Amino acid sequence: MRKLAVLSLLLWGCILAAQQPQDLQTVLQQLQSQDNATRLQAIERAPEFGAAIIPHLTSLLTHQDWRIQRAGQIVLENIATRTAKLGAKERRDVVNALLALTKPNQPIPVRKAAVNALGICGTDEAVQTLASLLKDEKVRDDALAALKQIGSPAAAKAVADAAATAKGEWQRALLATLGEIGRPEGVPVLLTALRAGDAQTKSVAAMALGRIGDAKAIPALVAAAQQGIPSAFDTLIRTGELLLQRKQTSPATQAFEQALKLARTEHEKCAALIGLGKTGSAKVLPILVDALDAGEVTIRSAAIEALIAYRHPEASEAFLKCSNEPTLPKRLSCSKCSSPDENHLLANCFNNRQIRPLRSCA
């Protein structure tokens, strides 16, 4: 009986194996049908064949009818999307089949579609090939998009390595992508570009660093802001915010302090003050209190907002000490010297900490 069962299974497997090529050819024919309903049904069924159907899609991807071209693209995308649910061997088979379509002997539409599908697969197995394609002007934009979609440390390093030797607009595209990937592997080459690139490259590098938020970038961003690089100041603020989100208070405080020193406009000063308030660092309290005597209403309001946001274990003691100082800023101690809105905000700020309410100097 056991031998009979084994023979039955083998026979059934042979029947399926014989049917699959026939079914595959049927689906391929249906994918090229002029009937929309037939073509859509084939698109839904085609991914079931996995890696086996991929080599046969080249004729669709180069077809004169754009609808049939798009059908081939959708099938590749759907196969790539399904790889997350496949076993290691099946996933590797799909990736290898796609990699074969990226070779230079394949038509450009085929290569582009395969590269896009590799990005959807999101596996590091494709990174080496995609990195090499960054040198091929015909598909390098597609390869860069795929590496960004993968977004792994290996993908970020591949883009960083390419950016280190690239020039002009292509280098700026690589640098911008490093910011979009947002991984620390991109920081060294971005810092090099920020220090040594032309003005446009420095601006792109600064913006990319602002998306990553690495403390090592602060000195270079300060220098870039001093040189007048337009995006450097905003990047310094953004870096401080990202560092705060990661609970890296000390470098975040450094970023906001440097930004306040560099600030030239009311808007920039306000951004730096509010950032300092969020840090809750003990050393920023005198800075915030001093800002309450600023001549500009927007800066005073920002200082008040920063004080309200301020959080520190010794905050109450520090506020009490400041409120009793004879040199207390006039606007902090006198309710008549501040606007109604400032009065209300200050009252909330101090009452929350059980510090004496605002008094009138009259």
C-alpha positions in Angstrom: 0.0 0.0 0.0 2.8 2.4 0.9 4.5 1.8 -2.5 1.2 2.3 -4.2 0.8 5.7 -2.4 4.3 6.8 -3.4 3.7 5.8 -7.0 0.4 7.7 -7.0 2.1 10.9 -5.7 4.9 10.6 -8.3 2.4 10.1 -11.1 0.3 13.2 -9.9 3.5 15.3 -9.8 4.4 14.3 -13.3 0.9 15.2 -14.5 1.2 18.6 -12.9 4.7 19.2 -14.3 3.4 18.4 -17.7 0.4 20.7 -17.4 2.3 23.7 -16.0 4.1 24.6 -19.2 0.8 24.4 -21.1 -0.9 26.5 -18.5 2.0 28.9 -18.6 1.7 29.4 -22.3 -2.0 29.9 -22.0 -1.5 32.6 -19.5 1.1 34.3 -21.6 -1.2 34.3 -24.6 -4.0 35.7 -22.4 -1.7 38.5 -21.2 -1.4 39.6 -24.8 -5.1 39.5 -25.5 -6.8 42.5 -26.9 -9.8 41.7 -24.6 -9.4 43.7 -21.3 -11.3 41.1 -19.2 -9.2 38.2 -20.5 -6.0 40.2 -19.9 -7.0 41.2 -16.4 -7.8 37.6 -15.5 -4.3 36.5 -16.7 -2.7 39.3 -14.7 -4.3 37.9 -11.6 -3.2 34.4 -12.3 0.3 35.0 -13.7 2.1 35.6 -10.3 1.2 32.0 -9.3 4.0 30.8 -11.6 6.6 32.8 -9.7 10.1 32.7 -11.1 9.1 30.4 -13.9 7.2 33.1 -15.8 9.7 35.9 -15.4 12.0 35.0 -18.4 8.9 34.8 -20.7 7.7 38.4 -19.9 10.3 40.1 -22.1 8.1 39.9 -25.2 5.3 41.6 -23.2 7.6 44.3 -21.8 8.7 45.2 -25.4 5.3 44.9 -27.0 4.1 47.7 -29.3 0.8 47.9 -27.4 1.3 49.9 -24.2 -1.6 48.0 -22.5 0.3 44.7 -23.0 3.5 46.3 -21.8 1.8 47.5 -18.7 0.4 44.0 -18.1 3.9 42.6 -18.1 5.0 45.3 -15.7 2.1 44.6 -13.3 2.9 40.9 -13.3 6.5 41.6 -12.4 5.4 43.9 -9.6 2.9 41.4 -8.2 5.5 38.6 -8.3 7.9 40.9 -6.4 5.3 41.8 -3.9 4.6 38.2 -3.1 8.3 37.4 -2.4 7.8 38.4 1.3 5.5 35.4 1.7 7.7 32.9 -0.1 10.3 30.6 1.4 14.0 31.4 1.1 14.6 29.2 -2.0 11.5 30.5 -3.9 12.4 34.1 -3.1 16.0 33.6 -4.2 14.7 32.1 -7.5 12.6 35.2 -8.1 15.4 37.5 -7.4 17.8 35.6 -9.6 15.3 35.6 -12.5 14.9 39.4 -12.1 18.6 39.9 -11.9 19.0 38.1 -15.2 16.7 40.6 -16.9 18.9 43.6 -15.8 21.9 42.5 -17.9 23.0 44.9 -20.7 22.0 42.5 -23.4 18.3 42.9 -22.4 16.1 45.7 -23.9 15.9 48.9 -21.9 12.2 48.5 -21.0 12.9 45.0 -19.7 15.9 46.2 -17.6 13.9 49.1 -16.1 10.9 46.9 -15.2 13.2 44.3 -13.6 15.1 46.9 -11.6 11.8 48.3 -10.4 10.7 44.8 -9.3 13.9 44.3 -7.4 13.2 47.4 -5.4 9.8 46.0 -4.5 11.4 42.7 -3.4 13.4 44.8 -0.9 16.2 42.3 -0.4 19.9 42.9 0.0 20.6 40.1 -2.5 19.9 42.6 -5.2 22.1 45.4 -3.8 25.4 44.5 -5.4 23.8 44.4 -8.9 21.9 47.6 -8.3 25.0 49.3 -7.1 26.8 48.3 -10.4 23.9 49.7 -12.4 24.4 53.1 -10.8 27.2 53.5 -13.3 24.9 52.7 -16.3 23.3 56.0 -17.5 20.5 54.1 -19.1 19.1 52.6 -15.9 20.9 54.4 -13.1 17.9 56.4 -12.1 15.8 53.3 -11.8 18.6 51.6 -9.8 18.8 54.5 -7.4 15.0 54.4 -6.9 15.2 50.7 -6.2 18.1 51.1 -3.6 16.1 53.9 -1.9 13.1 51.5 -1.7 15.2 48.8 -0.2 16.6 51.3 2.3 18.9 48.9 4.2 22.4 49.7 5.5 23.9 47.9 2.5 21.7 49.9 0.1 22.7 53.2 1.8 26.4 52.3 1.6 26.0 51.5 -2.1 24.6 54.9 -2.7 27.2 56.6 -0.5 30.0 54.8 -2.4 28.6 56.0 -5.7 28.2 59.6 -4.4 31.8 59.7 -3.4 33.0 59.6 -7.0 30.0 61.1 -8.8 29.9 64.6 -10.2 27.4 67.4 -10.8 23.7 66.8 -11.0 24.1 63.0 -10.6 26.1 63.4 -7.4 23.4 65.7 -6.0 20.7 63.1 -6.8 22.7 60.5 -4.9 23.2 62.8 -2.0 19.5 63.7 -1.8 18.6 60.0 -1.9 20.9 59.4 1.1 18.8 61.8 3.0 15.6 60.1 2.0 17.0 56.7 3.0 17.9 58.4 6.4 20.6 56.0 7.5 23.9 56.9 9.2 25.9 55.2 6.4 25.4 58.3 4.3 26.8 60.8 6.9 30.5 60.7 6.0 30.0 61.4 2.2 27.4 64.1 3.0 29.8 65.8 5.4 32.5 65.7 2.7 30.2 67.2 0.1 29.1 69.9 2.7 32.6 70.9 3.3 34.1 70.6 -0.2 31.3 70.8 -2.8 30.0 73.8 -4.8 27.2 76.0 -3.3 24.4 73.9 -4.9 26.0 70.6 -3.7 26.5 72.0 -0.2 22.8 73.0 0.0 21.7 69.5 -1.1 24.1 67.8 1.4 22.9 70.0 4.2 19.2 69.2 3.5 20.1 65.5 3.4 21.9 65.7 6.7 18.8 67.3 8.2 16.8 64.2 7.3 19.2 61.9 9.0 19.8 64.0 12.2 23.3 62.9 13.2 25.2 64.7 16.0 28.4 64.5 14.0 27.0 66.9 11.5 26.5 69.8 13.9 29.9 71.5 13.5 29.8 71.2 9.7 26.3 72.6 9.6 27.4 75.6 11.8 30.3 76.3 9.4 27.9 76.0 6.4 25.5 78.4 8.0 28.3 80.9 8.6 29.2 80.6 4.9 25.6 81.5 4.0 24.5 78.1 2.7 20.7 78.7 2.5 19.5 75.4 3.9 22.1 75.0 6.7 20.3 76.9 9.4 17.0 75.0 8.9 19.0 71.8 8.8 20.6 72.6 12.2 17.2 73.1 13.7 15.9 69.9 12.2 18.9 68.0 13.4 18.2 69.2 17.0 14.6 68.1 16.7 15.6 64.6 15.5 18.2 64.2 18.2 15.5 65.1 20.8 13.2 62.5 19.4 16.0 60.0 20.0 16.5 61.3 23.6 19.9 62.7 22.7 19.4 65.8 24.8 23.0 67.1 25.0 23.8 67.2 21.3 20.3 68.6 20.6 20.9 71.4 23.0 24.2 72.1 21.3 22.4 72.3 17.9 19.8 74.8 19.2 22.4 76.9 21.1 24.5 77.2 17.9 21.4 78.0 15.9 20.5 80.8 18.3 24.0 82.3 17.9 23.7 82.2 14.2 20.1 83.4 13.9 19.6 86.6 12.0 15.9 86.9 11.6 13.1 86.8 14.2 11.8 83.6 12.7 15.2 81.9 13.2 15.6 83.1 16.7 12.1 81.9 17.6 12.8 78.4 16.2 16.1 78.2 18.2 14.4 79.4 21.4 11.5 76.9 21.1 13.9 74.1 20.5 15.9 75.0 23.6 12.8 75.0 25.6 12.0 71.4 24.5 15.4 70.2 25.6 14.7 70.7 29.3 18.4 71.3 29.8 19.3 73.2 33.0 21.7 75.5 31.3 19.2 76.9 28.8 16.9 78.6 31.5 18.9 81.8 31.7 18.9 82.1 27.9 15.1 81.8 27.8 14.6 84.2 30.6 16.9 86.8 28.9 14.9 86.4 25.7 11.8 87.8 27.6 13.4 91.2 27.4 13.7 91.1 23.6 12.3 94.1 21.8 10.4 92.0 19.3 7.0 90.6 20.4 7.5 87.4 18.3 10.7 86.6 20.1 9.2 87.3 23.6 6.3 85.1 22.7 8.7 82.3 21.5 10.6 82.6 24.8 7.3 82.2 26.7 6.4 79.2 24.7 9.8 77.8 25.3 9.4 78.3 29.0 6.1 76.6 29.0 7.6 73.6 27.2 10.6 73.6 29.5 10.9 70.4 31.6 13.7 69.7 34.1 13.8 68.1 37.5 15.2 71.3 39.0 12.9 73.6 37.0 10.8 74.8 39.9 13.8 75.7 42.0 15.4 77.5 39.0 12.2 79.4 38.3 11.8 80.4 41.9 15.4 81.7 42.0 14.9 83.7 38.8 11.6 85.2 40.0 13.2 86.5 43.2 16.3 88.0 41.5 16.4 91.9 41.7 17.6 91.9 38.1 14.7 89.9 36.9 13.7 91.0 33.4 11.2 93.8 33.5 8.7 92.0 31.3 8.8 88.9 33.4 8.1 90.8 36.7 5.6 93.4 35.5 2.2 92.5 34.2 1.7 96.0 32.7 4.9 95.8 30.7 3.8 92.8 28.7 0.9 92.2 26.4 -2.3 90.5 27.6 -1.3 87.4 25.6 2.1 87.4 27.2 0.6 87.9 30.6 -1.7 84.9 30.2 1.1 82.7 29.0 3.5 83.8 31.7 0.8 83.3 34.4 0.2 79.8 33.2 3.9 79.1 33.0 4.6 80.2 36.6 1.4 79.1 38.3 2.0 75.6 37.0 5.2 75.6 39.0 3.7 77.3 42.1 5.8 80.5 41.7 4.5 83.9 42.7 2.1 85.4 40.1 3.0 88.4 38.0 2.9 91.7 39.8 2.5 95.2 38.5 5.4 97.7 38.7 2.9 100.6 39.2 
